[in-house]
Amino acid sequence: MAQILTLSEALPLDTLLNQVDTHGLTWEILPFTGELPKITGIGSLSDAVSNEIGFLANPKFFDLLQITQASAVILPKRAVDVLPKELPFVVVQCEEPYLLYARISQWFEKAIFADEQRVIHPSAVVSPEATLGQNVCIHALAVVEKGAVIGDNVTIGAGTVVGKNVHIGAGTRLYANVTLYHGVEIGKACIIHSGAVIGADGFGFAPDHTVEKGAWSKIAQLGKVIIEDNVEVGANTTIDRGALGNTIIRRGVKLDNQIMIAHNCEVGEHTAMAACVGVAGSSKIGKRSTLAGASMVSGHIEIGDDVHISGGSGVMSSITTPGRYTGLWPIMEHRAWQKNAGALSSLYELRRRVQDLEKNLAQRED
């Protein structure tokens, strides 16, 4: 099946590639017989049809080159060297095929949105005390409240609410039904997907016996959320505002769908989190780290730079050394868990000692 990213008019392969942002990449179209194909879309090797471009990054999918219908394929030199001389597709040689594919996909997305009318829909409600930059697009039924500052080329999707005194940087796109609470700051070139809620109150309550036994008194959340440039926030992800300080998402962070980041957390530059990750309050995550799906981070701890957490793992104490960490443990009564966890930490050494004892015993028997 062809991919959804398709053009209404085909472009010659070289024309297309010359329009793509390929900074930092080197590519070339290898010699071939006949005319350059005209490209209308991109697709996987298994699903691409004629006039689409595909790519091969993982050697285990090499066999797909024999059946692909793509008109052009991006390949690294190590793959090109073992291909037959006669091929049914044109080869674009690039040592980082996955990255070049990503850049091509960005170009296609821009082409799809190129005909978007940059207007404010009549049904949108925009406060006269909001400040709008140039070329702003606001879709139907969106709300922009008093004191909001919207940068140039920002797109605000249908039904989205931009609260009081929110700042949004140039080139950012908010999809439909995003909610930005008051005082939230969003940087440049960000993408916020549908259903995301940014700046809701953090979970803060003090026990209040003056009302009745077991009652709670709300702690007002007076901080804000600051999201720096080039951040992507997935659908239905929530980022809570700080209680006193701010919740901060540093530049280049990528957040998947249905993630929860609690109040006063900080996420370092270029860190990525997969779906259903939960980060409890006041935790700090360093740069270039990754948290796989459904991993959980306890509150008031610190995860350093270049730390990679496996899916479903629970991080309950700080991690300062780079590397990959995995931890899965059945639920049990807390004191029993503490005792077993302590024993587990010495289990490897105990195993080695048993192996040594068995070896010595065997030698004595011989």
C-alpha positions as CSV (number, residue, x, y, z in Angstrom):
1,M,0.0,0.0,0.0
2,A,1.4,3.4,-0.9
3,Q,2.2,5.9,1.8
4,I,0.0,8.8,2.6
5,L,2.8,11.3,1.8
6,T,2.1,11.8,-1.9
7,L,2.4,14.7,-4.3
8,S,-0.2,15.7,-6.8
9,E,2.6,16.3,-9.4
10,A,5.6,14.0,-9.8
11,L,9.1,15.5,-9.4
12,P,12.2,14.1,-11.1
13,L,14.4,12.3,-8.4
14,D,17.3,14.8,-8.7
15,T,15.0,17.8,-8.5
16,L,13.3,16.3,-5.3
17,L,16.6,15.5,-3.6
18,N,18.0,19.0,-4.4
19,Q,15.0,20.6,-2.6
20,V,15.4,18.4,0.5
21,D,17.4,19.8,3.5
22,T,20.4,17.4,3.4
23,H,22.8,19.5,5.5
24,G,25.5,17.2,7.0
25,L,24.7,14.4,4.6
26,T,26.4,13.2,1.5
27,W,24.4,11.5,-1.2
28,E,24.7,10.7,-4.9
29,I,22.5,9.1,-7.6
30,L,24.5,6.2,-9.0
31,P,24.8,5.7,-12.8
32,F,21.9,4.0,-14.5
33,T,20.4,3.5,-17.9
34,G,17.3,5.4,-19.0
35,E,15.5,8.4,-17.5
36,L,15.4,9.4,-13.9
37,P,12.2,8.3,-12.3
38,K,9.6,10.9,-11.3
39,I,8.7,10.7,-7.6
40,T,5.3,11.2,-6.1
41,G,5.7,9.7,-2.7
42,I,7.8,7.7,-0.2
43,G,7.1,4.2,1.1
44,S,8.6,1.1,2.8
45,L,10.4,-1.4,0.6
46,S,7.5,-3.9,1.0
47,D,4.7,-1.4,0.4
48,A,6.2,1.1,-2.1
49,V,4.8,1.3,-5.6
50,S,6.2,2.7,-8.8
51,N,7.2,6.4,-8.6
52,E,7.9,6.2,-4.9
53,I,11.3,6.2,-3.1
54,G,12.2,3.8,-0.3
55,F,15.2,3.1,1.8
56,L,17.2,0.2,3.4
57,A,18.9,0.9,6.7
58,N,18.7,-2.6,8.4
59,P,20.6,-5.4,6.7
60,K,18.1,-8.0,7.8
61,F,15.6,-6.5,5.3
62,F,18.0,-6.9,2.4
63,D,15.8,-9.5,0.7
64,L,13.1,-6.9,0.3
65,L,15.2,-5.3,-2.5
66,Q,14.4,-8.3,-4.7
67,I,10.6,-7.6,-4.5
68,T,10.3,-3.9,-3.9
69,Q,8.3,-1.9,-6.5
70,A,10.0,1.4,-5.6
71,S,11.4,3.4,-8.4
72,A,14.4,4.6,-6.2
73,V,16.0,3.2,-3.1
74,I,18.4,4.9,-0.6
75,L,21.2,2.5,0.2
76,P,24.6,2.6,2.0
77,K,27.7,1.6,0.0
78,R,28.0,-1.7,1.9
79,A,24.7,-2.7,0.4
80,V,25.4,-1.3,-3.1
81,D,28.7,-3.4,-3.2
82,V,26.8,-6.7,-3.1
83,L,23.9,-5.8,-5.4
84,P,23.7,-7.2,-9.0
85,K,24.6,-4.7,-11.7
86,E,21.2,-4.7,-13.2
87,L,18.5,-3.3,-10.9
88,P,14.9,-2.5,-11.3
89,F,15.3,0.8,-9.3
90,V,17.6,3.7,-9.2
91,V,20.1,3.8,-6.3
92,V,20.6,6.8,-4.1
93,Q,23.8,6.1,-2.2
94,C,24.0,7.6,1.3
95,E,25.8,6.2,4.4
96,E,22.9,7.3,6.6
97,P,19.8,6.2,4.7
98,Y,17.4,6.4,7.6
99,L,18.4,10.0,8.3
100,L,18.1,11.0,4.6
101,Y,14.6,9.3,4.6
102,A,13.7,11.4,7.6
103,R,14.7,14.6,5.8
104,I,12.7,13.6,2.7
105,S,9.7,12.9,4.8
106,Q,10.0,16.4,6.3
107,W,10.0,17.8,2.8
108,F,6.9,15.9,1.9
109,E,5.1,17.1,5.0
110,K,5.9,20.7,4.1
111,A,4.6,20.1,0.6
112,I,1.3,18.7,1.9
113,F,0.8,21.8,4.1
114,A,2.0,24.2,1.5
115,D,-1.6,25.0,0.4
116,E,-2.9,25.6,3.9
117,Q,-4.7,28.9,4.1
118,R,-2.8,31.2,6.6
119,V,-5.9,32.9,7.9
120,I,-7.8,33.3,11.2
121,H,-11.1,31.3,11.0
122,P,-14.2,33.4,11.6
123,S,-15.3,31.1,14.4
124,A,-12.0,31.4,16.3
125,V,-12.1,33.6,19.4
126,V,-9.0,35.8,19.7
127,S,-8.6,38.3,22.5
128,P,-8.0,41.9,21.2
129,E,-5.3,41.9,23.9
130,A,-3.4,39.0,22.4
131,T,-0.3,39.7,20.1
132,L,-0.1,37.9,16.9
133,G,2.9,37.7,14.6
134,Q,2.9,37.5,10.8
135,N,1.4,34.7,8.8
136,V,-0.4,33.1,11.8
137,C,-3.0,30.5,11.1
138,I,-5.8,29.9,13.6
139,H,-8.4,27.2,12.8
140,A,-12.0,26.9,13.6
141,L,-13.2,27.3,17.2
142,A,-9.8,27.9,18.6
143,V,-9.4,30.3,21.6
144,V,-6.5,32.7,22.2
145,E,-6.8,34.5,25.5
146,K,-5.7,37.9,26.8
147,G,-1.9,38.5,26.9
148,A,-1.0,35.6,24.7
149,V,2.0,36.3,22.3
150,I,2.0,34.2,19.2
151,G,5.1,34.2,17.0
152,D,5.4,34.3,13.2
153,N,4.1,31.3,11.1
154,V,2.5,29.6,14.1
155,T,-0.4,27.3,13.4
156,I,-3.2,26.8,16.0
157,G,-5.4,23.8,15.3
158,A,-9.2,23.6,15.6
159,G,-10.6,23.7,19.1
160,T,-7.2,24.4,20.7
161,V,-7.1,26.7,23.7
162,V,-4.2,29.1,24.2
163,G,-4.5,30.4,27.8
164,K,-3.8,33.8,29.3
165,N,-0.2,35.1,28.9
166,V,1.0,32.1,26.9
167,H,4.0,32.6,24.6
168,I,4.4,30.5,21.5
169,G,7.6,30.8,19.4
170,A,7.8,31.2,15.6
171,G,7.0,28.2,13.4
172,T,5.4,26.1,16.1
173,R,2.3,24.0,15.2
174,L,-0.4,23.1,17.6
175,Y,-2.8,20.4,16.3
176,A,-6.5,20.2,17.1
177,N,-7.7,20.3,20.7
178,V,-4.4,21.1,22.4
179,T,-4.8,22.9,25.8
180,L,-2.1,25.4,27.0
181,Y,-2.9,26.7,30.5
182,H,-2.0,30.2,31.5
183,G,1.6,31.3,31.5
184,V,2.9,28.4,29.5
185,E,5.9,29.2,27.2
186,I,6.5,27.2,24.0
187,G,9.7,27.7,22.0
188,K,10.3,27.9,18.2
189,A,9.6,25.1,15.7
190,C,7.7,22.9,18.2
191,I,5.0,20.4,17.4
192,I,2.2,19.7,20.0
193,H,-0.1,16.9,19.0
194,S,-3.9,16.6,19.6
195,G,-5.1,16.2,23.2
196,A,-1.9,17.3,24.8
197,V,-2.5,19.3,28.0
198,I,0.4,21.5,29.1
199,G,0.4,23.5,32.3
200,A,-2.3,21.8,34.3
201,D,-1.9,21.8,38.1
202,G,0.7,19.5,39.5
203,F,-0.5,17.0,42.1
204,G,0.0,18.9,45.3
205,F,-2.1,18.5,48.5
206,A,-1.4,18.9,52.2
207,P,-3.2,16.7,54.8
208,D,-5.8,18.9,56.4
209,H,-7.2,17.6,59.7
210,T,-9.0,20.9,60.3
211,V,-11.7,19.8,57.8
212,E,-12.0,16.2,58.8
213,K,-9.9,13.1,59.2
214,G,-8.2,12.2,55.9
215,A,-9.0,15.5,54.2
216,W,-6.7,17.4,51.9
217,S,-5.9,21.0,51.3
218,K,-4.8,22.0,47.8
219,I,-1.3,23.5,47.3
220,A,-1.7,26.1,44.6
221,Q,0.6,25.5,41.7
222,L,2.2,28.8,41.0
223,G,5.0,27.9,38.6
224,K,4.7,27.4,34.8
225,V,5.8,25.0,32.1
226,I,8.7,26.2,29.8
227,I,9.2,24.2,26.6
228,E,12.3,25.2,24.6
229,D,12.8,25.1,20.8
230,N,12.3,22.1,18.5
231,V,10.4,20.0,21.0
232,E,7.7,17.5,19.9
233,V,4.9,16.5,22.4
234,G,2.8,13.5,21.5
235,A,-1.0,13.1,21.6
236,N,-2.7,13.1,25.0
237,T,0.6,13.7,26.8
238,T,0.4,15.9,29.9
239,I,3.0,18.2,31.4
240,D,2.2,19.8,34.8
241,R,3.1,23.2,35.8
242,G,5.5,23.8,38.7
243,A,4.4,24.3,42.3
244,L,6.8,27.2,42.9
245,G,9.5,26.8,40.3
246,N,9.0,25.7,36.7
247,T,8.7,22.4,34.8
248,I,11.3,22.7,32.0
249,I,11.5,20.7,28.8
250,R,14.8,21.5,27.2
251,R,15.4,22.0,23.4
252,G,15.2,19.0,21.1
253,V,13.3,16.7,23.5
254,K,10.9,14.2,21.8
255,L,7.9,13.0,23.8
256,D,5.6,10.2,22.5
257,N,1.9,9.8,23.2
258,Q,0.3,9.4,26.6
259,I,3.3,10.5,28.7
260,M,2.9,12.1,32.1
261,I,5.5,14.6,33.4
262,A,4.8,15.9,36.8
263,H,5.4,19.3,38.4
264,N,8.9,20.7,38.7
265,C,10.6,18.1,36.5
266,E,13.3,19.0,34.1
267,V,14.1,17.0,30.9
268,G,17.5,17.6,29.3
269,E,18.3,18.4,25.7
270,H,17.5,15.8,23.0
271,T,16.2,13.2,25.5
272,A,13.4,11.0,24.0
273,M,10.6,9.1,25.8
274,A,8.3,6.5,24.3
275,A,4.6,6.1,25.1
276,C,3.2,5.7,28.6
277,V,6.3,6.9,30.4
278,G,5.6,8.5,33.8
279,V,7.9,10.9,35.6
280,A,7.0,11.8,39.1
281,G,7.5,15.3,40.6
282,S,10.8,17.1,41.0
283,S,12.8,14.6,39.1
284,K,15.6,15.6,36.7
285,I,16.5,13.8,33.5
286,G,19.8,14.6,31.7
287,K,20.7,15.1,28.1
288,R,20.5,12.5,25.3
289,S,18.8,9.9,27.5
290,T,16.0,7.6,26.3
291,L,13.1,6.1,28.3
292,A,11.4,3.2,26.6
293,G,7.7,2.6,26.7
294,A,5.9,2.3,30.1
295,S,9.1,3.0,32.1
296,M,8.5,4.9,35.4
297,V,10.6,7.4,37.3
298,S,10.1,8.0,41.0
299,G,10.0,11.6,42.3
300,H,12.9,13.7,43.6
301,I,15.6,11.7,41.8
302,E,18.1,12.5,39.1
303,I,19.0,10.6,35.9
304,G,22.2,11.7,34.3
305,D,23.2,12.2,30.7
306,D,23.2,9.3,28.1
307,V,21.2,7.0,30.3
308,H,18.9,4.5,28.6
309,I,16.0,2.9,30.5
310,S,14.5,-0.3,29.1
311,G,10.7,-0.6,28.6
312,G,8.6,-1.3,31.7
313,S,11.5,-0.5,34.1
314,G,11.0,1.3,37.4
315,V,13.7,3.9,38.3
316,M,13.5,4.4,42.1
317,S,16.9,6.0,42.8
318,S,19.3,8.3,41.0
319,I,21.4,7.1,38.1
320,T,24.7,9.0,37.5
321,T,26.6,6.6,35.2
322,P,25.8,6.5,31.5
323,G,24.5,3.2,30.2
324,R,21.5,1.0,29.8
325,Y,19.4,0.0,32.8
326,T,16.7,-2.6,33.2
327,G,14.6,-3.5,36.2
328,L,11.4,-5.6,36.3
329,W,10.2,-6.9,39.7
330,P,6.9,-8.4,40.8
331,I,4.8,-6.3,43.2
332,M,4.8,-7.3,46.8
333,E,4.6,-5.8,50.3
334,H,7.1,-3.0,50.6
335,R,9.2,-4.3,53.5
336,A,9.5,-7.7,51.8
337,W,10.4,-6.0,48.6
338,Q,13.2,-4.0,50.3
339,K,14.6,-7.2,51.8
340,N,14.5,-9.1,48.5
341,A,15.9,-6.3,46.5
342,G,18.8,-6.1,48.9
343,A,19.5,-9.8,48.5
344,L,19.1,-9.6,44.7
345,S,21.9,-7.0,44.5
346,S,24.4,-9.6,45.9
347,L,22.9,-12.5,43.9
348,Y,25.5,-12.5,41.2
349,E,28.4,-12.6,43.6
350,L,26.7,-15.4,45.5
351,R,26.3,-17.3,42.3
352,R,30.0,-17.0,41.6
353,R,30.9,-18.2,45.1
354,V,28.6,-21.3,44.6
355,Q,30.2,-22.0,41.3
356,D,33.7,-21.8,42.9
357,L,32.6,-24.1,45.7
358,E,31.2,-26.6,43.2
359,K,34.4,-26.5,41.2
360,N,36.5,-27.1,44.3
361,L,34.3,-29.9,45.4
362,A,34.5,-31.6,42.0
363,Q,38.3,-31.3,42.1
364,R,38.5,-33.0,45.5
365,E,36.3,-35.8,44.4
366,D,38.5,-36.4,41.4
